[in-house]
Amino acid sequence: MKNHIQPGTTLTLAAPYAVASGEGVLVGALFGIAVASAAGGEPVEVCLVGVFDLTKTGSQAWSAGDKIYWDNTAREATKTATGNTLIGAAVTAVDNSAGETVGRVRLNGTVT
């Protein structure tokens, strides 16, 4: 196809804030995981699809298949929809203990 540009699984975006490798990045309707660290405003390669372990809201139980949202203020994944952005679905269950602060998420590629 002469109009195909790239697969689109990763994109180079302007970092909306300082990010470290492996942290979530939300730019408009695109959410992904920073491949490397970048200062705010600098270009950063962002992976838009795949399964990632993300920092999550503590004391929140997840079940496989739960919709997962991005809290851009706290910069963590959560099941709380209100005021947050849908990014994908939980892949594994996580219990609701305060120490459970990592959840496995399959990213959607774009947010809705």
VEXKEKE-969680 format. One record per atom (N, C-alpha, C, O, CB): atom name; y, x, z; residue in one letter; residue number from 0. Coordinates in pm, whole numbers. Glycine has a CB too. Layout:
% residues N
 atom     c2     c1     c3 res   n
   CA      Y      X      Z   a NUM
...
***
This chain:
% residues 112
 atom     c2     c1     c3 res   n
    N   -118     84      0   m   0
   CA      0      0      0   m   0
    C    124     88      0   m   0
    O    137    178     83   m   0
   CB      0    -95    121   m   0
    N    213     63    -89   k   1
   CA    333    146    -96   k   1
    C    435    112     12   k   1
    O    527    191     35   k   1
   CB    397    132   -230   k   1
    N    422     -2     79   n   2
   CA    520    -38    182   n   2
    C    470    -10    325   n   2
    O    542    -39    421   n   2
   CB    554   -184    169   n   2
    N    350     46    341   h   3
   CA    297     78    475   h   3
    C    368    202    529   h   3
    O    377    304    460   h   3
   CB    143    101    469   h   3
    N    417    194    652   i   4
   CA    490    304    714   i   4
    C    400    382    809   i   4
    O    388    504    796   i   4
   CB    612    251    790   i   4
    N    336    314    903   q   5
   CA    249    378   1002   q   5
    C    166    272   1072   q   5
    O    198    154   1060   q   5
   CB    331    460   1105   q   5
    N     60    310   1146   p   6
   CA    -18    210   1219   p   6
    C     63    138   1327   p   6
    O     36     22   1355   p   6
   CB   -138    276   1282   p   6
    N    160    204   1387   g   7
   CA    245    139   1486   g   7
    C    188    136   1626   g   7
    O    240     64   1712   g   7
   CB    273      2   1444   g   7
    N     83    212   1653   t   8
   CA     30    216   1789   t   8
    C    120    296   1881   t   8
    O    120    274   2003   t   8
   CB   -111    275   1790   t   8
    N    196    389   1827   t   9
   CA    299    460   1902   t   9
    C    427    458   1820   t   9
    O    425    459   1697   t   9
   CB    255    607   1934   t   9
    N    539    456   1891   l  10
   CA    670    459   1827   l  10
    C    760    553   1906   l  10
    O    741    573   2026   l  10
   CB    733    315   1820   l  10
    N    857    611   1837   t  11
   CA    959    689   1905   t  11
    C   1077    597   1931   t  11
    O   1135    541   1838   t  11
   CB   1001    814   1821   t  11
    N   1112    582   2058   l  12
   CA   1221    494   2100   l  12
    C   1319    572   2185   l  12
    O   1286    679   2237   l  12
   CB   1167    371   2178   l  12
    N   1440    521   2199   a  13
   CA   1536    579   2293   a  13
    C   1497    532   2433   a  13
    O   1488    412   2458   a  13
   CB   1684    538   2258   a  13
    N   1474    627   2523   a  14
   CA   1438    591   2660   a  14
    C   1552    511   2724   a  14
    O   1665    558   2725   a  14
   CB   1406    719   2744   a  14
    N   1523    392   2777   p  15
   CA   1629    310   2837   p  15
    C   1673    362   2975   p  15
    O   1776    322   3028   p  15
   CB   1582    166   2850   p  15
    N   1593    451   3031   y  16
   CA   1617    513   3162   y  16
    C   1529    638   3165   y  16
    O   1443    655   3079   y  16
   CB   1584    414   3284   y  16
    N   1549    722   3263   a  17
   CA   1465    841   3276   a  17
    C   1321    798   3302   a  17
    O   1296    716   3390   a  17
   CB   1516    934   3390   a  17
    N   1227    853   3226   v  18
   CA   1086    819   3242   v  18
    C   1003    947   3249   v  18
    O   1037   1049   3189   v  18
   CB   1037    728   3127   v  18
    N    894    937   3322   a  19
   CA    796   1045   3327   a  19
    C    677   1006   3240   a  19
    O    656    887   3214   a  19
   CB    750   1075   3475   a  19
    N    602   1103   3196   s  20
   CA    482   1076   3119   s  20
    C    392    980   3196   s  20
    O    365   1001   3314   s  20
   CB    407   1207   3087   s  20
    N    345    875   3128   g  21
   CA    257    777   3191   g  21
    C    328    657   3252   g  21
    O    262    565   3299   g  21
   CB    177    844   3295   g  21
    N    460    657   3253   e  22
   CA    536    544   3308   e  22
    C    565    440   3200   e  22
    O    569    471   3081   e  22
   CB    667    593   3373   e  22
    N    587    317   3245   g  23
   CA    618    207   3155   g  23
    C    760    216   3102   g  23
    O    852    258   3171   g  23
   CB    598     75   3225   g  23
    N    774    173   2976   v  24
   CA    905    173   2908   v  24
    C    922     37   2841   v  24
    O    839     -4   2761   v  24
   CB    915    290   2802   v  24
    N   1030    -32   2875   l  25
   CA   1061   -162   2814   l  25
    C   1189   -149   2734   l  25
    O   1296   -119   2789   l  25
   CB   1075   -273   2921   l  25
    N   1179   -172   2602   v  26
   CA   1294   -168   2512   v  26
    C   1292   -298   2432   v  26
    O   1215   -312   2337   v  26
   CB   1290    -41   2416   v  26
    N   1378   -391   2470   g  27
   CA   1381   -521   2401   g  27
    C   1246   -588   2410   g  27
    O   1197   -615   2519   g  27
   CB   1422   -505   2255   g  27
    N   1183   -616   2294   a  28
   CA   1053   -683   2289   a  28
    C    938   -583   2277   a  28
    O    826   -623   2246   a  28
   CB   1049   -780   2174   a  28
    N    964   -454   2302   l  29
   CA    859   -352   2295   l  29
    C    834   -295   2434   l  29
    O    927   -253   2502   l  29
   CB    898   -238   2196   l  29
    N    706   -296   2475   f  30
   CA    667   -233   2601   f  30
    C    556   -135   2571   f  30
    O    463   -165   2496   f  30
   CB    624   -338   2707   f  30
    N    565    -18   2632   g  31
   CA    459     80   2616   g  31
    C    465    183   2727   g  31
    O    541    171   2822   g  31
   CB    469    147   2481   g  31
    N    382    284   2711   i  32
   CA    368    390   2809   i  32
    C    422    519   2749   i  32
    O    383    559   2639   i  32
   CB    221    406   2854   i  32
    N    512    585   2823   a  33
   CA    571    710   2777   a  33
    C    463    817   2763   a  33
    O    385    840   2856   a  33
   CB    682    758   2873   a  33
    N    459    882   2648   v  34
   CA    364    989   2623   v  34
    C    410   1118   2691   v  34
    O    328   1200   2732   v  34
   CB    345   1012   2471   v  34
    N    542   1136   2703   a  35
   CA    601   1254   2767   a  35
    C    722   1208   2847   a  35
    O    766   1094   2835   a  35
   CB    641   1363   2662   a  35
    N    776   1297   2928   s  36
   CA    896   1266   3006   s  36
    C   1019   1271   2918   s  36
    O   1024   1346   2821   s  36
   CB    910   1363   3124   s  36
    N   1120   1192   2954   a  37
   CA   1246   1191   2879   a  37
    C   1357   1140   2969   a  37
    O   1334   1056   3056   a  37
   CB   1235   1104   2750   a  37
    N   1477   1191   2948   a  38
   CA   1595   1140   3018   a  38
    C   1641   1012   2949   a  38
    O   1607    989   2833   a  38
   CB   1709   1246   3021   a  38
    N   1716    931   3020   g  39
   CA   1771    809   2960   g  39
    C   1849    841   2835   g  39
    O   1931    932   2835   g  39
   CB   1859    736   3060   g  39
    N   1825    766   2728   g  40
   CA   1893    785   2601   g  40
    C   1825    883   2507   g  40
    O   1855    885   2388   g  40
   CB   2031    829   2626   g  40
    N   1734    966   2560   e  41
   CA   1663   1062   2475   e  41
    C   1546    994   2404   e  41
    O   1493    894   2453   e  41
   CB   1613   1182   2559   e  41
    N   1506   1047   2288   p  42
   CA   1389    991   2222   p  42
    C   1263   1018   2304   p  42
    O   1246   1125   2361   p  42
   CB   1375   1050   2080   p  42
    N   1175    918   2308   v  43
   CA   1047    932   2377   v  43
    C    940    861   2295   v  43
    O    962    750   2245   v  43
   CB   1054    873   2523   v  43
    N    827    925   2282   e  44
   CA    713    864   2215   e  44
    C    649    766   2313   e  44
    O    622    801   2428   e  44
   CB    609    972   2166   e  44
    N    625    641   2267   v  45
   CA    574    536   2353   v  45
    C    449    477   2290   v  45
    O    450    436   2174   v  45
   CB    682    426   2377   v  45
    N    341    472   2366   c  46
   CA    215    413   2320   c  46
    C    219    264   2351   c  46
    O    234    224   2467   c  46
   CB     91    481   2388   c  46
    N    206    180   2247   l  47
   CA    222     35   2261   l  47
    C     93    -42   2286   l  47
    O     98   -155   2334   l  47
   CB    286    -18   2140   l  47
    N    -21     16   2254   v  48
   CA   -148    -54   2269   v  48
    C   -249     36   2338   v  48
    O   -238    159   2334   v  48
   CB   -202   -100   2133   v  48
    N   -346    -27   2400   g  49
   CA   -450     48   2469   g  49
    C   -465     -3   2611   g  49
    O   -402   -101   2651   g  49
   CB   -418    198   2470   g  49
    N   -550     65   2686   v  50
   CA   -576     29   2825   v  50
    C   -525    142   2913   v  50
    O   -558    259   2892   v  50
   CB   -729      3   2850   v  50
    N   -443    106   3013   f  51
   CA   -378    205   3098   f  51
    C   -386    163   3244   f  51
    O   -387     44   3276   f  51
   CB   -231    224   3058   f  51
    N   -393    262   3333   d  52
   CA   -377    239   3476   d  52
    C   -228    245   3505   d  52
    O   -163    345   3477   d  52
   CB   -456    343   3561   d  52
    N   -174    136   3563   l  53
   CA    -32    126   3591   l  53
    C     -7    100   3739   l  53
    O    -89     37   3807   l  53
   CB     32     15   3506   l  53
    N    105    148   3788   t  54
   CA    148    114   3923   t  54
    C    169    -36   3927   t  54
    O    232    -94   3839   t  54
   CB    279    191   3963   t  54
    N    115   -100   4031   k  55
   CA    124   -246   4043   k  55
    C    184   -284   4177   k  55
    O    195   -201   4268   k  55
   CB    -13   -311   4026   k  55
    N    221   -408   4188   t  56
   CA    269   -464   4314   t  56
    C    158   -455   4417   t  56
    O     47   -504   4392   t  56
   CB    317   -610   4295   t  56
    N    184   -394   4532   g  57
   CA     86   -388   4640   g  57
    C     63   -526   4698   g  57
    O    147   -615   4684   g  57
   CB    132   -291   4749   g  57
    N    -49   -544   4764   s  58
   CA    -85   -671   4829   s  58
    C    -91   -787   4730   s  58
    O    -61   -901   4765   s  58
   CB     15   -704   4939   s  58
    N   -131   -757   4607   q  59
   CA   -144   -861   4504   q  59
    C   -280   -846   4438   q  59
    O   -309   -743   4377   q  59
   CB    -28   -851   4398   q  59
    N   -365   -949   4451   a  60
   CA   -498   -945   4390   a  60
    C   -489   -975   4241   a  60
    O   -410  -1060   4198   a  60
   CB   -593  -1046   4459   a  60
    N   -568   -904   4163   w  61
   CA   -580   -930   4020   w  61
    C   -726   -960   3988   w  61
    O   -817   -904   4050   w  61
   CB   -528   -808   3936   w  61
    N   -747  -1048   3891   s  62
   CA   -880  -1072   3834   s  62
    C   -877  -1031   3689   s  62
    O   -772  -1037   3624   s  62
   CB   -922  -1221   3850   s  62
    N   -991   -990   3637   a  63
   CA   -998   -955   3495   a  63
    C   -950  -1074   3413   a  63
    O   -993  -1187   3436   a  63
   CB  -1143   -914   3454   a  63
    N   -862  -1050   3319   g  64
   CA   -809  -1155   3233   g  64
    C   -677  -1214   3278   g  64
    O   -614  -1288   3203   g  64
   CB   -907  -1263   3222   g  64
    N   -633  -1182   3400   d  65
   CA   -502  -1232   3446   d  65
    C   -391  -1179   3355   d  65
    O   -395  -1064   3312   d  65
   CB   -476  -1190   3592   d  65
    N   -292  -1264   3327   k  66
   CA   -174  -1218   3256   k  66
    C    -97  -1122   3346   k  66
    O    -80  -1147   3465   k  66
   CB    -83  -1338   3212   k  66
    N    -52  -1011   3288   i  67
   CA     21   -910   3364   i  67
    C    160   -895   3304   i  67
    O    177   -892   3182   i  67
   CB    -56   -774   3365   i  67
    N    257   -884   3392   y  68
   CA    399   -878   3356   y  68
    C    457   -745   3402   y  68
    O    402   -679   3490   y  68
   CB    477   -997   3417   y  68
    N    569   -707   3343   w  69
   CA    641   -586   3383   w  69
    C    766   -624   3459   w  69
    O    851   -697   3408   w  69
   CB    677   -499   3259   w  69
    N    776   -575   3581   d  70
   CA    896   -591   3663   d  70
    C    982   -469   3633   d  70
    O    957   -361   3687   d  70
   CB    861   -604   3818   d  70
    N   1083   -485   3549   n  71
   CA   1163   -371   3505   n  71
    C   1257   -320   3614   n  71
    O   1307   -208   3604   n  71
   CB   1244   -409   3382   n  71
    N   1282   -400   3717   t  72
   CA   1364   -354   3829   t  72
    C   1283   -260   3918   t  72
    O   1328   -151   3951   t  72
   CB   1417   -475   3911   t  72
    N   1162   -304   3955   a  73
   CA   1074   -221   4039   a  73
    C    995   -120   3956   a  73
    O    937    -25   4010   a  73
   CB    978   -309   4119   a  73
    N    992   -142   3824   r  74
   CA    916    -60   3729   r  74
    C    769    -52   3769   r  74
    O    712     55   3789   r  74
   CB    975     81   3721   r  74
    N    711   -173   3780   e  75
   CA    569   -183   3812   e  75
    C    511   -309   3748   e  75
    O    584   -402   3713   e  75
   CB    548   -184   3966   e  75
    N    379   -310   3735   a  76
   CA    308   -425   3680   a  76
    C    285   -527   3790   a  76
    O    268   -492   3907   a  76
   CB    174   -381   3616   a  76
    N    284   -655   3751   t  77
   CA    271   -764   3849   t  77
    C    213   -888   3782   t  77
    O    218   -903   3660   t  77
   CB    408   -797   3912   t  77
    N    157   -977   3863   k  78
   CA    115  -1108   3813   k  78
    C    229  -1209   3817   k  78
    O    214  -1319   3765   k  78
   CB     -3  -1160   3893   k  78
    N    340  -1174   3877   t  79
   CA    453  -1265   3891   t  79
    C    526  -1279   3758   t  79
    O    582  -1182   3706   t  79
   CB    550  -1215   4000   t  79
    N    525  -1399   3704   a  80
   CA    587  -1424   3573   a  80
    C    738  -1436   3581   a  80
    O    809  -1386   3494   a  80
   CB    529  -1549   3513   a  80
    N    788  -1503   3684   t  81
   CA    930  -1534   3694   t  81
    C   1016  -1408   3693   t  81
    O   1002  -1320   3778   t  81
   CB    957  -1614   3820   t  81
    N   1106  -1401   3596   g  82
   CA   1199  -1289   3586   g  82
    C   1139  -1162   3530   g  82
    O   1207  -1059   3523   g  82
   CB   1254  -1261   3719   g  82
    N   1012  -1167   3489   n  83
   CA    944  -1047   3438   n  83
    C    896  -1068   3295   n  83
    O    904  -1179   3242   n  83
   CB    827  -1010   3529   n  83
    N    846   -963   3233   t  84
   CA    810   -963   3092   t  84
    C    661   -946   3073   t  84
    O    603   -850   3124   t  84
   CB    885   -853   3018   t  84
    N    596  -1039   3000   l  85
   CA    453  -1031   2973   l  85
    C    422   -905   2894   l  85
    O    483   -879   2790   l  85
   CB    405  -1157   2896   l  85
    N    324   -825   2945   i  86
   CA    289   -700   2874   i  86
    C    143   -694   2834   i  86
    O    106   -613   2749   i  86
   CB    321   -581   2961   i  86
    N     57   -778   2894   g  87
   CA    -84   -771   2860   g  87
    C   -169   -845   2959   g  87
    O   -126   -945   3017   g  87
   CB   -129   -628   2852   g  87
    N   -292   -795   2978   a  88
   CA   -388   -861   3067   a  88
    C   -461   -759   3151   a  88
    O   -485   -646   3108   a  88
   CB   -487   -945   2986   a  88
    N   -496   -800   3273   a  89
   CA   -575   -715   3362   a  89
    C   -715   -698   3302   a  89
    O   -772   -792   3248   a  89
   CB   -584   -775   3506   a  89
    N   -768   -578   3311   v  90
   CA   -901   -548   3259   v  90
    C  -1005   -553   3369   v  90
    O  -1120   -590   3345   v  90
   CB   -902   -410   3191   v  90
    N   -966   -515   3490   t  91
   CA  -1057   -515   3604   t  91
    C   -992   -585   3722   t  91
    O   -870   -598   3729   t  91
   CB  -1096   -370   3641   t  91
    N  -1075   -629   3814   a  92
   CA  -1025   -692   3936   a  92
    C   -972   -586   4032   a  92
    O  -1022   -474   4037   a  92
   CB  -1135   -775   4003   a  92
    N   -869   -624   4108   v  93
   CA   -811   -539   4212   v  93
    C   -790   -629   4333   v  93
    O   -741   -741   4319   v  93
   CB   -675   -470   4166   v  93
    N   -828   -582   4453   d  94
   CA   -809   -669   4569   d  94
    C   -664   -666   4616   d  94
    O   -581   -594   4560   d  94
   CB   -901   -626   4685   d  94
    N   -633   -745   4716   n  95
   CA   -494   -764   4757   n  95
    C   -453   -679   4877   n  95
    O   -357   -714   4947   n  95
   CB   -471   -908   4789   n  95
    N   -522   -568   4902   s  96
   CA   -480   -483   5014   s  96
    C   -353   -407   4976   s  96
    O   -329   -379   4858   s  96
   CB   -593   -383   5053   s  96
    N   -273   -374   5076   a  97
   CA   -146   -305   5052   a  97
    C   -166   -170   4985   a  97
    O    -77   -123   4914   a  97
   CB    -71   -286   5183   a  97
    N   -281   -108   5006   g  98
   CA   -308     23   4947   g  98
    C   -350     19   4801   g  98
    O   -356    123   4736   g  98
   CB   -413     91   5024   g  98
    N   -379    -99   4750   e  99
   CA   -420   -113   4609   e  99
    C   -295   -120   4522   e  99
    O   -243   -229   4499   e  99
   CB   -510   -239   4588   e  99
    N   -247     -7   4475   t 100
   CA   -121     -3   4401   t 100
    C   -138     41   4256   t 100
    O    -41     78   4190   t 100
   CB    -24     90   4470   t 100
    N   -261     37   4207   v 101
   CA   -287     71   4067   v 101
    C   -376    -37   4008   v 101
    O   -476    -76   4067   v 101
   CB   -354    211   4053   v 101
    N   -338    -85   3889   g 102
   CA   -417   -184   3818   g 102
    C   -438   -141   3674   g 102
    O   -352    -76   3615   g 102
   CB   -350   -321   3825   g 102
    N   -551   -178   3618   r 103
   CA   -585   -143   3479   r 103
    C   -544   -258   3388   r 103
    O   -584   -372   3408   r 103
   CB   -737   -111   3463   r 103
    N   -462   -224   3285   v 104
   CA   -401   -326   3198   v 104
    C   -426   -293   3052   v 104
    O   -413   -178   3010   v 104
   CB   -250   -337   3226   v 104
    N   -461   -395   2975   r 105
   CA   -465   -381   2829   r 105
    C   -332   -432   2777   r 105
    O   -297   -548   2797   r 105
   CB   -585   -460   2765   r 105
    N   -259   -344   2709   l 106
   CA   -126   -379   2657   l 106
    C   -139   -465   2532   l 106
    O   -234   -451   2455   l 106
   CB    -43   -251   2626   l 106
    N    -41   -555   2513   n 107
   CA    -38   -644   2396   n 107
    C     24   -581   2273   n 107
    O     -5   -625   2161   n 107
   CB     37   -768   2430   n 107
    N    107   -478   2289   g 108
   CA    175   -418   2175   g 108
    C    318   -462   2164   g 108
    O    406   -380   2136   g 108
   CB    103   -451   2048   g 108
    N    345   -588   2186   t 109
   CA    481   -640   2197   t 109
    C    483   -740   2309   t 109
    O    378   -786   2354   t 109
   CB    529   -705   2063   t 109
    N    600   -774   2356   v 110
   CA    611   -869   2466   v 110
    C    659  -1003   2411   v 110
    O    718  -1010   2304   v 110
   CB    709   -817   2575   v 110
    N    632  -1107   2486   t 111
   CA    675  -1240   2443   t 111
    C    758  -1305   2550   t 111
    O    804  -1418   2533   t 111
   CB    555  -1328   2408   t 111
***
